Amino acid sequence: MMSTSRRASLLALAGLLAFAPEAAADVYKVVTPDGRVTYTDHPPVQPGARTTVVSRRAATGALVMPPPLSSLLAAPVSGHDSSRRAPPAASGASGAMPPDLSREVVESLIAALGRREAVDAFRTTCVRAEPVAATSFEKASQDWRMRNAAVLAQADRILEQAFDPARRSKLEADAHTRALPLLEPLATAVPAAQAQWCEGALDELEHRLLDLAGSATASPLLGFSGGVVGAAPPGSASAAEAQ
């Protein structure tokens, strides 16, 4: 959860932006050598401090925030062919390939891949934006992967074994497109907006809002066997290791 000092720092930033006039000077984020984060509207002069200028909307002075991580929960799936058919199994193969994938399975697969990409973006962005809290961000990302290991392993198996390379690339692109409305604003947000977003995203992950395990979203994926070679039952040790 957010520490008292970090919460106070973000509240100070919110206060500066809320009461700043529309044409006010920049707000500065200052990270001191001991890791303390403060915000000020005066150019800092402390030796050794790392300073970032916080940009604001010209009209209101408010930070432009990326959508919350949980916005992926309502993201629609579109632009993919739900009637994809896997290539036939080669003669002498050790197991039969799945004959086809239903729309529900494909959508479940896209959702799993899209959420994993978003959680990876959370880890990368937030560790860079707030290195003093890197441990918390890394742990939240790793915990999410562990909790959802069986779903992610099943997604990877189906992606690898039920699609030829061209179709696999198209489905991965569909998953990226699903996450794009979050990924683009997050990548282009100013550091202070990223830092504030990261605190909210950390809380969402800790409350398991983006979990796939046990959700209706993952049910079609976990319920599909279709002759996938080497499929491990959900929750098994081999499923937890295949990430």
C-alpha positions in Angstrom: 0.0 0.0 0.0 1.1 3.7 -0.4 3.4 4.9 2.4 2.5 7.9 4.5 5.4 10.0 3.1 4.6 9.1 -0.5 0.9 9.9 0.0 1.8 13.2 1.6 4.1 14.0 -1.4 1.3 13.3 -3.9 -1.2 15.4 -1.9 1.3 18.2 -1.9 1.5 18.0 -5.7 -2.3 17.9 -6.0 -2.5 21.0 -3.9 0.1 22.9 -6.0 -1.8 22.1 -9.1 -5.2 22.8 -7.7 -4.4 26.3 -6.6 -2.0 27.3 -9.3 -3.2 30.0 -11.7 -3.6 29.0 -15.3 -0.4 30.6 -16.5 1.6 29.6 -13.4 5.3 28.6 -13.5 6.3 24.9 -13.8 6.0 22.6 -10.8 9.2 20.7 -10.0 9.4 17.2 -8.7 12.6 16.8 -6.5 14.1 13.5 -5.4 16.8 14.1 -2.8 19.9 11.8 -2.4 18.2 10.0 0.5 15.2 9.2 -1.7 12.7 11.7 -0.4 10.2 13.0 -3.0 8.8 16.5 -2.8 7.0 18.9 -5.2 7.6 22.7 -5.4 6.8 25.6 -7.6 10.2 27.2 -7.0 13.4 26.0 -8.9 15.2 23.7 -6.4 18.8 24.4 -5.5 19.6 21.5 -3.2 22.9 19.9 -4.2 22.6 16.3 -5.5 18.8 16.4 -5.9 17.3 14.9 -9.1 14.8 17.4 -10.5 12.0 16.9 -13.1 9.8 19.6 -14.5 6.1 18.6 -14.3 4.1 19.8 -17.3 0.5 20.9 -17.0 -2.4 21.6 -19.2 -2.3 25.2 -20.3 -6.0 25.8 -19.7 -6.4 24.2 -16.2 -3.0 23.4 -14.8 -4.1 19.8 -14.3 -2.0 16.8 -14.9 -3.0 14.7 -18.0 -3.5 11.2 -16.4 -3.5 7.9 -18.3 -6.6 5.7 -17.9 -6.5 3.4 -14.9 -5.0 -0.1 -15.2 -8.5 -1.5 -14.6 -9.8 0.1 -17.7 -8.7 -3.1 -19.5 -11.5 -4.9 -17.8 -14.0 -3.2 -20.1 -11.9 -3.2 -23.2 -13.8 -4.7 -26.2 -12.2 -7.2 -28.5 -12.5 -6.4 -32.2 -10.7 -6.8 -35.5 -9.9 -10.5 -35.1 -11.2 -13.6 -37.0 -13.0 -15.7 -34.4 -13.2 -18.6 -36.9 -9.5 -19.3 -37.2 -8.7 -22.9 -37.8 -5.5 -24.6 -36.7 -3.4 -26.5 -39.3 -3.9 -30.3 -39.3 -1.5 -32.4 -37.3 1.4 -33.9 -39.1 1.5 -37.6 -39.6 3.0 -39.3 -36.6 2.6 -36.3 -34.4 2.6 -37.0 -30.6 -0.9 -35.4 -30.2 -3.7 -34.0 -32.2 -3.9 -30.3 -32.8 -7.1 -28.5 -31.8 -9.5 -28.5 -34.7 -10.8 -25.0 -34.1 -11.1 -22.3 -31.5 -14.4 -20.7 -30.6 -14.8 -16.9 -30.4 -15.0 -17.2 -26.6 -11.6 -18.9 -26.4 -10.0 -16.4 -28.8 -11.4 -13.5 -26.8 -10.2 -15.1 -23.6 -6.8 -15.5 -25.1 -6.6 -11.9 -26.2 -7.7 -10.7 -22.8 -4.9 -12.7 -21.1 -2.2 -11.5 -23.4 -3.4 -7.9 -23.2 -3.5 -7.9 -19.4 0.0 -9.4 -19.3 1.4 -6.8 -21.6 -0.2 -4.0 -19.5 1.2 -5.5 -16.2 4.6 -5.6 -17.9 4.2 -2.0 -19.0 3.2 -1.1 -15.4 6.4 -2.7 -14.0 8.7 -1.1 -16.6 7.2 2.4 -16.4 6.7 2.6 -12.7 10.2 1.3 -11.8 11.6 4.0 -14.1 9.2 6.8 -12.9 9.5 6.0 -9.1 12.8 4.1 -8.5 12.5 4.6 -4.8 9.4 2.3 -4.9 10.8 -0.1 -7.4 10.6 -3.1 -5.0 6.9 -2.6 -4.5 6.2 -2.4 -8.3 8.4 -5.4 -9.0 6.7 -7.4 -6.3 3.2 -6.5 -7.5 4.0 -7.6 -11.0 5.6 -10.8 -9.9 2.7 -11.6 -7.6 0.2 -11.1 -10.4 2.2 -13.5 -12.7 2.3 -16.1 -9.9 -1.4 -15.9 -9.2 -2.3 -16.1 -12.9 0.4 -18.6 -13.9 -1.9 -21.4 -15.0 -4.0 -19.0 -17.2 -0.9 -17.5 -18.8 0.7 -20.9 -19.4 -2.5 -22.1 -21.1 -2.6 -19.0 -23.2 1.0 -19.5 -24.3 0.4 -23.2 -25.1 -2.6 -22.5 -27.3 -0.9 -19.5 -29.0 2.1 -21.7 -29.8 0.3 -24.9 -30.8 -3.0 -23.9 -32.3 -1.9 -21.1 -34.6 0.5 -20.9 -37.5 3.1 -18.0 -37.3 1.0 -15.6 -39.4 -2.1 -16.1 -37.4 -0.2 -16.0 -34.1 1.3 -12.6 -35.1 -2.2 -11.3 -35.9 -3.6 -12.5 -32.6 -0.7 -10.9 -30.7 -1.4 -7.7 -32.5 -5.1 -7.9 -31.5 -4.0 -8.3 -27.9 -1.6 -5.3 -28.2 -4.5 -3.2 -29.8 -6.7 -4.1 -26.8 -4.0 -2.7 -24.4 -3.1 0.3 -26.6 -5.6 2.8 -25.2 -3.8 2.4 -21.9 -0.2 1.9 -23.1 0.1 5.0 -25.3 -1.1 7.6 -22.7 1.0 5.9 -20.1 4.1 6.1 -22.3 3.6 9.7 -23.2 2.5 11.0 -19.8 4.8 13.4 -17.9 6.7 11.9 -15.0 4.4 13.3 -12.2 1.4 11.8 -14.0 3.1 8.5 -14.3 4.0 8.5 -10.7 0.5 9.3 -9.6 -0.9 6.6 -12.0 1.6 4.0 -10.6 0.2 4.4 -7.1 -3.3 3.8 -8.3 -2.2 0.8 -10.5 -0.3 -0.7 -7.6 -3.5 -0.5 -5.5 -5.5 -2.2 -8.2 -3.0 -5.0 -8.6 -2.8 -5.5 -4.8 -6.7 -5.7 -4.7 -6.5 -8.3 -7.6 -8.7 -6.3 -9.9 -6.8 -7.5 -13.0 -6.6 -11.2 -11.9 -7.5 -13.8 -14.5 -7.5 -16.8 -12.2 -11.0 -17.6 -11.1 -12.6 -15.0 -13.4 -15.2 -15.5 -16.1 -12.8 -14.0 -18.6 -10.4 -16.9 -18.2 -13.0 -19.7 -18.1 -13.1 -20.4 -21.9 -9.3 -20.5 -22.0 -8.9 -22.9 -19.1 -11.8 -25.0 -20.2 -10.4 -25.5 -23.7 -8.4 -28.7 -24.2 -8.9 -29.4 -27.9 -5.9 -31.8 -28.0 -3.3 -29.2 -27.1 -0.1 -31.1 -26.8 1.4 -31.2 -23.3 -1.3 -29.2 -21.7 -1.0 -29.1 -17.9 -4.1 -28.9 -15.7 -4.7 -25.5 -14.3 -2.9 -24.9 -11.0 -0.4 -27.7 -11.5 3.3 -27.2 -10.8 4.2 -27.3 -14.5 1.6 -24.7 -15.3 3.0 -22.4 -12.6 6.5 -22.8 -14.0 5.6 -22.1 -17.6 5.6 -18.3 -17.8 
